[in-house]
């Protein structure tokens, strides 16, 4: 829902893809990784839609597409930026849409300097801290100066590298703006207006640059550009679908941002068959970010408090949104206080800031990778692992396993005895001698978990859709659901703390831990869903607009308010075909408000009329004085198109009748992000942390604000132009298989799935096979600066060498479903062992889709000899923690 259209969830529903006229799948192998959702792509194609797959490999998705366009992994911003340049330079942008619904006419501070001026950097960069002072990126205001954050004097606080590592510090609503007196230039003549900055920024992103950088021919680019443009506008819409092929990069957030800019320029946001579909890789990955397992967010994408910055409720709320800014994020006080009331009940009062002080505060980045490094230093005593298998499934898996050996205790809840539970006896490091079982002090507790069929509750999938699952069978033996486990754990902890007068125990003792249980002592999951829905004055609320900031309402997640409206579990709705309407609104329940397409006010023109009869969705009914249509309007229901807010108002009351992007601080979609992204207001191409190719766009090789951990056990390959780059000459990328699930915990233990994909393998082109004497079906050893693994060789035309900057770039495909252990039906070396730790600075996700390696025929050495092989490569490349340090 925020400025990047990324993390909060997909803007459309999967079923809506059937209404698309063109679908670009980029950063995803949708047919194999999301086969159920892919049915709607198939339906769109049967209706005449064009389907284009942009991916390093030719896959089953490519086979279903009208055209497969191979791309060099990590170069997506160049391709998307060239599409933006094509649209702008040929005057193909949807002018009426863009002028009404984006910040194209907004004027940016004259102090702003683009990468065009500073050879790859934006204004405000501090090379010592590797951070940006973002003050020069701000909007210019009508009476001079710039539009700053509340309480700001126009200058930025002193930044530190750990500050940037906080990720989404503002929550999903983006940064607050003190007011919306933003200088506008409807004539588009001011050189500092957003559209002109955009034109200048992407002017060098040409088809020739695409060919030089991405390895995509000029003809393929022309085909893609023509298809996207021809299928956008009043009568037609194009959709983009992406997955971790975009997100898992050191500039992943900016890849998604680039697609959002393109979709805004073409008028594809908020409209049927348009938007951006974030494809999630598991049934409730979306739910795990809505009610988060993320360290820096609270439920509903509210940010975590930050030590020294938001220590009080008032300072915290000021940091989310200003009461003077537009839109519904200005009501974050109601969402936050309702959350605190849901958690702490009667103990939360106005006098004690609704127990806000009970919340932990961030002192920097506390993501999974920072935690692992802290483990290695002895800074973590115990660790819970649920639904994860870091010993195989996380980046730099070897480091994960070594860190587990530093713990006092480890709790693993899973369906099988996964490698994370058995690392102490069968990890590869036992064979190399790096770990000795008798010397590992970690006490491991394995607690069997119930599977999805053995528990009831909701899962929230890729399109923000909550669906209720009914328990099919009782879990066997001691297997427990997460709900049962944590409820009992909470009870036991509270029993131990009963009567404590230690202030640090109050948060646990004040929790509303009063869930009703059945005859087996298990919590009623519908009671939890009712708590999440929320109530006011003793009645279940119908939606988040009923939540209040005075302590008289409670809701466990404001965006889910309404899922139990009227006492009906709406996530359990299963009307055939979703009720028959175009949005299938009676199948499950989509947050917020059962709205299937976000920002759907933009599906009508500024006067409230559909852009076309063919693409109508919601529209203004003048006779009824309300918004109506085929979806729940994403707009105040009675706000007329010609309404203009009174000066000085804020929040929803400040919305004009044309402010389609109601969660944005200025009511419009952001082509330029004046605040909130720590690596730049406009997406810019940087090479991956490891790249044998020099950046052809700017002298700055890699993202200057990327998060890296410079350690001897996390060395990086040299990049182009640096000594030693020839030692790791090839690019590898990781991917999923249909037959296995993530790290293999749900598939490698099943004989019939293990038989379908019995061994770890690597995909190489015939040209690379000839260059390295690799034999189809034989063995190969792959070496990165972190590890060496072995894999069976699959020689295939699906991997195509690319011509980039006068050289041939070979890419190697690696599935990541195997691990070394003694319990699964099949085992093999883990692809993630090869990866290093380099993170996107906005969201702290690892760069696991691009890395550098060498490949050689034959099996890897065994025992300590494999460490010698890795060290030999490091010596040859001259690698130290300081190499490749500068951007």
Buried (B, 14 or more C-beta within 10 A) or exposed (E): BBBBBBBBBBBBBBBBBBBBBBBBBBBBBBBBBBEEBBBBBBBBBEEEBBBBBBBBBBBBBBEBBBBBBBBBBBBBBBBBBBBBBBBBEEEBBBEEBBBBBBBBBBBBBEBBBBBBEBEBBBBBBBEEBBBBBBBBBBBBBBEEBBBBBBEBEEEBEEBEBBBBBBBBBBBBBBBBBBBBBBBBBEEBEBEBBBBBBBBBBBEBBBBEBBBBBBBBBEEBBEBBBEBBBBBBBBEBBBBBBBBBBBBBBBBBBBBBBBBBBBBBBBBBBBBBBBBBBBBBBBBBBBBBBBBBEBBBBBBBBBBBBBEEBBBEBEBBBBBBBBBBBBBBBBBBBBBBBBBBBBBBBEBBEEEBBBBBBBBEBBEBBBBBBBBBBBBBEEEBEEBBBBBBBBBBBBBBBBBBBBBBBBBEEBBBBBBBBBBBBBBBEBBBBBBBEBBEEEEBEBEBEBBBBBBBEBBBBBBBBBBBBBBBBEBEEEBEEEBBBBBBBBBBEBEEBBEEBEEEEEEEBBBBBBBBBEBEEEEEEBBBBBEBBBBBBBBBEEEBBBBBBBBBBEBBBBBBBBBBBBBBBEEEBBBBBEEEEBEEEBBBBBBBBBBBBBBBBBBBBBBBBBBBEBBBEBBBBBBBEEEEEBBEBBBBBBBBEEBBBEEEBEEEBBBBEBBBBBBBBBBBBBBBBBBBBBBBBBBBBBBBBBBBBBBBBBBBBBEBBBBBBBBBBEEEBBBBBBBBEBEBBEBBBBBBBBBBBBBBBBBBBBBBBBEEBBEEBBEBBBBBBBBBBEBBEBEEEBBBBBBBBBBBBBBBBBBBEBBBBBEBEEEEBBBBBBBBBBBBBEBBBBBBBBBBBBBBBBBBBBBBBBBBBBBBBBBBBEEBBEEEEBBEBBEEBBEEBEBEBEBBEEB
